[in-house]
Amino acid sequence: MVRLRRSVGLALGAAGLAASALSLVPAAGAKFRLGLSVSDRTPAVGQPVTVVLRSGSPLDFDLKLIAVAPARSWYDVVGVVTGESRLAKAKIPRDGFAVPVVRAAPNRWRAVIRFSRPGRWRLVIPNGAPRGFMIPPPVMEPVQVH
């Protein structure tokens, strides 16, 4: 009987600890916000555009930035560019591309991009971890190229 009470007490203690830990998750999650700003949301074809990526806290991995061409599937483009999809890579130069980013601070990255054709492009930060991509992506911002 004593053994049963001790097991139940340990189980209840563990459950209380887990509940306490879960109550901390929203606060930690709130710090992990991602965002991007674009120097010009209506650039001309070929015009350089500066993009700044930000996280709510310092990260020990780099964020990715992908440009998805007008009328293309963000899911397909992001999957191929990140290497998570088996689609033919021959499609990607017309469908979108990875944008090289440079870390400017522990929670900030910078990129310069030139769009090759007009239309509504989407800039996507697909990751919140070192590998893979998230569905839906954490950030997807439109840029109307003229």
N, C-alpha and C positions, 0 to 999 in steps of 0.2 A: 504494500500500500504506500509506503514511504517513497519507494522507487517511482511509482506512477505519479505521485504528486510532484516530485522533483522534475520529471520529464515534462509534465504539463506546465509547470512553472517556467522551465527553460524555453519551451515552445512559445508561451505567451510573452516572455521577455524578448525573444527573437522577433516576434511579430511586432511588438512595440518599437523595437529598434528599426525594423524595416519601414514602419509607418512614419517614424521620425525622419528617416532618410528620404522618403518620398516627398515629404513636405518641403524639403530643401531643393528638390529638383526644379520647380518653377523659377526660383530665384537664380539658380545657375543657368537655366535655359534662357532666361531673359538677358543675361550678359552675352550670350552667343548669338547676337543679331548680326546679320550680314547686309550690306548695302553697297550700292555703287552710285557714283555721280558721273555725269557725262558733260564735257565742256560745251558741246553743241548737239542738241537733239534733232536738229534739222540741217545736217551738213550737206554739202555738194559731193558728188561722186569724186573720189580721190583726195578730198580735203582731210588733213590730219585732225583727229578727234582724240582728246585726252580723256581717259577713263580712270577713276580712282575707286578702288575696292576697299571696303572697310569691314572689320569685324568688331563686335562689342568688347572683345577681350583679346589679348595676345594669343596667337596660334603657333604651334610648333611644326606646322606644315604650311605649304603654300596653297592659296586659293587658285582655282582655274577660271579662265574667262573664255567663253566660246561665242563667236558671232554666227548666228543662224540666218541664212539668206531668206529673202521674202518668199512667202508661200511654201516654205519647207517645214518638215516635221522637226521640232526641237528635239524630240525623243530620239529619232534616228540619228540626227547630226551629233548630239551629245554622246550617244552610245558609241558611235564610230570614233569620234575624236578622243574620247577617254579610253578607248580600247575595250569597252565592255560589251560591244555588239559585234556580230559576225557579218554585218552588211558589207557589201563591196566598197572598199575605200575609194574606188575610182569615182564615185558620186560626190565625194566630199568637197573637192575644190569649188564646185558650183553651188553646193548646198550650204556651206559654211566652213569655218576654220577655227583652230585654236588661236587665241591672241596671246602673244608672249607678255607676261606680267613681271614686274620687278618689285621686290619688297622695298618699301620706303621706310617702314617702321614695323614694330612687332605686330601691329594690327592694321597695317595699311599697305596696299600695293598700287602700282601705277602702270598704265599701258597707253600706247598710242596706236590708233587703228585708222586705216583708210578703207572705206567701203568701195567695192569695185563696180557696183551698179545701183541704180535707183530702186526705191521700194522701202517697205517697212521691215527693217532688220530687227532682230531681237538679240540683245546681249544677255548671256546666261552665265551666272555663277552656279555651276552644277553640283558643287561639293561642299560638304560640311565636315569632311574627313579626308585623310591623306589619299585614300583610294576610292574608286567607284564614283557614283553620282546618286543624288537624291531625287525621289519622285514625290511630289512635284519639286522642281529645283527651288532652292532657297531664294534666288533672285532671278527675275526675268524682266528686262526693261526694253521697251521699244525705242527705236531710232528711225526717224523718217528721212531717208536719203533722197536728195533731189538731183 
